[in-house]
Amino acid sequence: MERFTNSRLFAGLVYVILGLAALYLLLQLKPLIVNVYNFLKAVLAPFLIAMIISYVLNPIVSMLNVRKMPRTIAVLLIYAVFGFAIAVVLVNLIPMVLEQLEELNRHVPELTVRAQDIVSDLNNNSLLPESVRTGINNSLYQMEKRLSAAIFDFVNNIGAMLNALFIAFIIPFLAFYILKDFEVFERTVITFVPKSHRKGAVRLLKDIDSALGSYIRGQFFVCVIVGTLAYIGYLLIGMPYALLLAGIVAITNIIPYLGPFFGAAPALIVASTLSVKMMLLVVVVNTVCQILEGNVVSPQVVGRTLHMHPLTIIFALLVGGEIAGIVGMILAVPIFAALKVIFQHIFAYYVRRNMV
């Protein structure tokens, strides 16, 4: 008996039982955990967004600070330049967006009739099995039902819209104070680390910055470039609502692997109401954009990769999407990359400790 209790098999069984017990307790506490998570998400979301913005802009502020410019003035200068650039872009883009929205509104009845004709042709097509036609009709019904529910929720959630506007309003102020005192925050965090581990903590933070810095900052530029390429491509093929659809491509491109599919979907839906030829041209435009992004734009702009296996990235996207939807998918890869660096440091620490 004593021989069995001292064996690795017994220790493994004990760990498995303890893990299952912990999982059971977590499932029992799931309602409480969900409520705490929702509260923390609502409170900490603006701080997290402000921290990401500060992290992206901090190298520019630090560069200006090295040139004898106070950090407060450097931050205000960046805000002024950014605000001026946004104002110029909005002045030129808003009329175009409004024009395309008005055009879309005028053509909605026509697009609806075309979509109904496509569905009727599918239903009258004798080559398609009955089960396939039934599945298509059920999918369209569910899509229509969800769209109606989404519009209803959007109209009725005025309070949520005002809260989102308030959060968007305070984020620049949070980012300003974080950027202004960025170095103070860094020194404060280090003071909480015991002196014997401070060198290791500094090395850990530098490795995380090295892993994420070029990726996060570069992805913003990549998204702008890919959106611009998509806009030019849509204009060349005569795609309606080119600016709106290219904007979707730019925003979703920040999601690795899955983003291009999300970005191309709205354009394909609009193209399906026009012709099969337009659908093929949309596929060609998005394919060319992704080829250029993967082989030219990203290697030049982003530079270093995160050294993560594609399966790991897809797993991270699934986990992030399950936890926080689209936002979770956007943040999943950088967070997993940071966790990877942390675990590498922990593993190296224990290896060195066991060798001593």
C-alpha positions in Angstrom: 0.0 0.0 0.0 2.8 2.4 0.9 4.5 1.6 -2.3 1.4 2.6 -4.3 0.9 5.8 -2.4 4.4 6.9 -3.1 4.2 6.1 -6.8 3.8 8.7 -9.6 0.5 7.1 -10.6 -1.0 7.8 -7.2 0.2 11.4 -7.3 -1.2 11.9 -10.8 -4.6 10.5 -9.7 -4.6 12.9 -6.7 -3.9 15.9 -9.0 -6.6 14.8 -11.4 -9.2 14.5 -8.6 -8.2 17.9 -7.2 -8.5 19.4 -10.6 -11.9 18.0 -11.1 -13.0 19.2 -7.7 -11.7 22.7 -8.5 -13.6 22.6 -11.8 -16.8 21.5 -10.1 -16.5 24.4 -7.6 -15.9 26.9 -10.4 -19.0 25.6 -12.2 -21.0 26.1 -9.0 -19.7 29.6 -8.7 -20.2 30.4 -12.4 -23.1 32.9 -11.8 -21.0 34.8 -9.3 -17.9 34.7 -11.5 -20.0 36.0 -14.5 -21.4 38.9 -12.5 -17.9 39.9 -11.2 -16.5 39.6 -14.7 -19.3 41.8 -16.2 -18.7 44.4 -13.5 -14.9 44.4 -14.0 -15.3 44.5 -17.7 -17.6 47.6 -17.5 -15.2 49.4 -15.1 -11.8 48.4 -16.5 -12.6 48.5 -20.2 -11.9 52.2 -20.6 -8.6 51.9 -18.6 -7.6 48.9 -20.8 -8.3 50.8 -24.0 -6.4 53.9 -22.7 -3.5 51.7 -21.7 -3.3 50.2 -25.2 -3.4 53.7 -26.8 -0.7 54.8 -24.4 1.5 51.8 -25.2 1.2 52.6 -28.9 2.0 56.3 -28.5 4.6 56.1 -25.7 7.6 55.6 -28.1 6.8 58.9 -29.8 6.3 60.7 -26.5 9.6 59.2 -25.2 11.4 60.3 -28.4 10.2 63.9 -28.0 11.0 63.8 -24.3 14.6 62.8 -25.1 14.8 65.9 -27.3 14.2 68.1 -24.2 10.4 68.4 -24.7 8.4 67.9 -21.5 6.2 64.8 -21.6 3.0 66.9 -21.0 3.8 69.1 -24.0 4.7 66.1 -26.1 1.4 64.4 -25.3 -0.6 67.6 -26.1 1.4 68.0 -29.3 0.5 64.4 -30.4 -3.1 65.0 -29.5 -3.1 68.2 -31.5 -1.6 66.6 -34.6 -3.8 63.5 -34.2 -6.9 65.7 -33.8 -6.0 67.8 -36.8 -5.4 64.7 -38.9 -8.7 63.2 -37.8 -10.5 66.5 -38.6 -9.1 66.6 -42.1 -10.0 63.0 -42.7 -13.5 63.4 -41.3 -14.2 66.5 -43.3 -13.3 64.6 -46.5 -14.8 61.2 -45.6 -18.1 62.2 -43.8 -19.7 63.5 -47.0 -18.6 60.4 -48.9 -20.0 58.1 -46.2 -23.2 60.0 -46.0 -23.6 59.9 -49.7 -23.0 56.1 -49.8 -25.4 55.6 -46.9 -28.1 57.6 -48.7 -27.4 55.6 -51.9 -27.6 52.4 -49.9 -30.9 53.5 -48.4 -32.3 54.3 -51.9 -31.3 50.9 -53.2 -32.4 48.8 -50.3 -35.8 47.9 -51.9 -34.0 46.9 -55.1 -31.5 44.8 -53.3 -34.3 43.2 -51.3 -36.1 42.3 -54.5 -32.9 40.8 -56.0 -32.3 38.8 -52.9 -35.8 37.5 -53.0 -35.4 36.5 -56.7 -32.2 34.6 -55.8 -34.0 32.7 -53.1 -36.9 32.0 -55.4 -34.6 30.7 -58.1 -33.0 28.4 -55.5 -36.3 27.1 -54.3 -37.4 26.5 -57.9 -34.2 24.8 -58.9 -34.9 21.1 -59.3 -31.2 20.2 -59.2 -31.0 21.2 -55.5 -32.1 18.5 -53.0 -35.1 19.4 -50.9 -33.0 19.2 -47.7 -30.6 21.9 -49.1 -33.4 24.2 -50.0 -35.0 23.8 -46.6 -31.7 24.5 -44.9 -31.2 27.7 -47.0 -34.7 28.9 -46.2 -34.2 28.2 -42.5 -30.8 30.0 -42.5 -32.3 33.0 -44.1 -35.2 33.0 -41.7 -32.9 32.9 -38.7 -30.7 35.6 -40.2 -33.8 37.9 -40.7 -34.9 37.1 -37.1 -31.5 38.0 -35.6 -31.3 41.1 -37.7 -34.7 42.3 -36.5 -33.8 41.5 -32.9 -30.5 43.4 -33.2 -32.2 46.5 -34.7 -34.8 46.3 -31.9 -32.1 46.0 -29.2 -30.2 48.9 -30.8 -33.2 51.2 -30.7 -34.2 50.3 -27.2 -30.7 50.4 -25.6 -30.4 54.2 -25.6 -28.8 54.0 -22.1 -26.1 51.7 -23.4 -25.4 54.0 -26.3 -25.0 57.0 -23.9 -22.7 54.9 -21.7 -20.6 54.0 -24.7 -20.4 57.7 -25.7 -19.3 58.6 -22.2 -16.6 55.9 -22.2 -15.4 57.1 -25.6 -15.3 60.6 -24.2 -13.2 59.8 -21.1 -10.7 57.4 -22.8 -8.6 60.3 -24.3 -8.3 61.9 -20.8 -7.2 58.5 -19.3 -4.7 58.0 -22.1 -3.3 61.5 -21.5 -2.6 61.0 -17.8 -1.1 57.5 -18.4 1.2 58.9 -21.2 2.2 61.9 -19.1 3.2 59.7 -16.1 4.1 56.5 -18.0 7.7 56.3 -16.6 6.3 57.0 -13.1 3.9 54.1 -13.5 6.8 51.8 -14.6 8.9 52.8 -11.6 6.0 52.3 -9.3 5.3 48.8 -10.6 8.9 47.9 -10.1 8.9 49.0 -6.5 6.3 46.3 -5.7 8.8 43.7 -6.8 11.3 42.4 -4.2 14.8 43.7 -4.8 16.1 40.2 -5.5 13.8 39.8 -8.4 13.8 43.3 -9.9 16.4 42.5 -12.6 14.3 39.5 -13.7 11.1 41.6 -13.7 12.7 44.3 -15.8 14.0 41.7 -18.2 10.5 40.2 -18.4 8.9 43.5 -19.2 11.5 44.2 -21.9 10.9 40.8 -23.4 7.1 41.4 -23.4 7.6 44.8 -25.0 10.0 43.2 -27.6 7.4 40.6 -28.4 4.4 42.9 -28.6 5.8 46.3 -29.6 6.2 45.9 -33.3 3.1 43.7 -33.6 0.6 46.1 -31.9 2.0 49.3 -33.5 2.5 47.7 -36.9 -1.0 46.1 -37.0 -2.6 49.6 -36.9 -0.6 50.7 -40.0 -1.3 47.3 -41.7 -5.0 47.7 -41.2 -4.9 51.2 -42.7 -2.9 50.0 -45.7 -5.1 47.0 -46.3 -8.2 49.1 -46.1 -6.8 51.5 -48.6 -5.9 48.7 -51.0 -9.4 47.2 -50.6 -10.9 50.7 -51.3 -8.9 51.1 -54.5 -9.7 47.6 -55.6 -13.5 48.1 -55.0 -13.3 51.3 -57.0 -11.6 49.6 -59.9 -14.2 46.9 -60.1 -17.1 49.3 -59.7 -18.3 48.0 -56.3 -20.9 50.2 -54.7 -20.4 51.5 -51.2 -16.6 51.0 -51.7 -15.6 53.2 -48.7 -18.0 51.5 -46.2 -17.0 48.0 -47.3 -13.3 48.8 -47.3 -13.6 50.3 -43.8 -15.0 46.9 -42.6 -12.0 45.1 -44.3 -9.6 47.5 -42.5 -11.2 47.0 -39.1 -11.5 43.2 -39.2 -8.0 42.7 -40.6 -6.6 43.1 -37.1 -8.0 39.6 -36.4 -5.4 37.1 -37.6 -6.5 34.4 -40.1 -10.3 34.9 -39.5 -10.3 38.7 -40.0 -10.1 38.7 -43.9 -13.2 36.3 -44.1 -15.2 38.6 -41.7 -14.1 41.7 -43.8 -15.0 40.1 -47.1 -18.4 38.8 -46.1 -20.4 42.1 -46.3 -18.9 42.9 -49.7 -19.8 39.4 -50.9 -23.4 39.8 -49.6 -23.8 43.1 -51.5 -22.1 41.6 -54.6 -24.4 38.6 -54.6 -27.4 41.0 -55.2 -25.6 42.3 -58.3 -24.1 39.4 -60.2 -21.9 36.3 -60.0 -19.2 38.2 -61.8 -19.1 40.9 -59.1 -18.8 38.2 -56.5 -15.8 36.8 -58.2 -14.3 40.2 -58.6 -14.8 40.9 -54.8 -13.1 37.5 -54.1 -10.2 38.5 -56.4 -9.8 41.9 -54.8 -9.7 40.5 -51.2 -7.4 37.7 -52.2 -4.9 40.2 -53.8 -5.1 42.4 -50.7 -4.3 39.4 -48.4 -1.5 38.3 -50.6 0.1 41.7 -50.6 -0.6 42.0 -46.8 1.0 38.6 -46.0 4.0 38.9 -48.3 4.8 42.6 -48.6 3.0 44.9 -46.1 3.2 42.9 -42.9 6.9 41.8 -43.2 7.9 45.5 -43.9 5.6 47.2 -41.3 5.3 44.7 -38.5 8.8 43.2 -38.9 9.2 40.6 -36.1 6.6 38.0 -35.7 5.3 36.7 -32.4 6.7 33.2 -33.0 3.4 31.6 -32.3 2.2 28.4 -34.1 -0.9 28.9 -36.3 -2.8 26.4 -34.1 -1.9 28.4 -31.0 -3.2 31.5 -32.7 -6.5 29.9 -33.8 -6.9 28.5 -30.2 -6.3 32.0 -28.8 -8.9 33.5 -31.2 -11.5 30.9 -30.2 -10.9 31.5 -26.5 -10.9 35.3 -26.9 -14.1 35.2 -29.0 -15.9 33.0 -26.5 -14.9 35.4 -23.6 -15.4 38.8 -25.1 -16.6 38.5 -28.7 -14.9 40.5 -31.5 -12.9 42.6 -28.9 -11.7 39.3 -27.4 -10.5 38.0 -30.7 -8.6 41.3 -31.4 -6.8 41.2 -28.0 -6.4 37.4 -27.8 -3.1 37.1 -29.8 -1.2 39.8 -28.0 -2.4 38.5 -24.6 -1.4 35.0 -25.4 2.0 36.2 -26.7 2.6 38.0 -23.4 1.5 35.0 -21.4 3.9 32.9 -23.4 6.8 35.2 -22.5 5.8 35.1 -18.8 5.6 31.3 -18.8 9.0 31.0 -20.5 10.5 33.2 -17.8 8.8 31.2 -15.0 10.1 27.9 -16.6 13.6 29.3 -17.0 13.5 30.5 -13.3 12.6 27.1 -12.0 15.2 25.3 -14.2 17.9 27.6 -12.9 16.7 27.1 -9.3 16.8 23.3 -9.6 20.2 23.4 -11.2 21.7 25.2 -8.2 
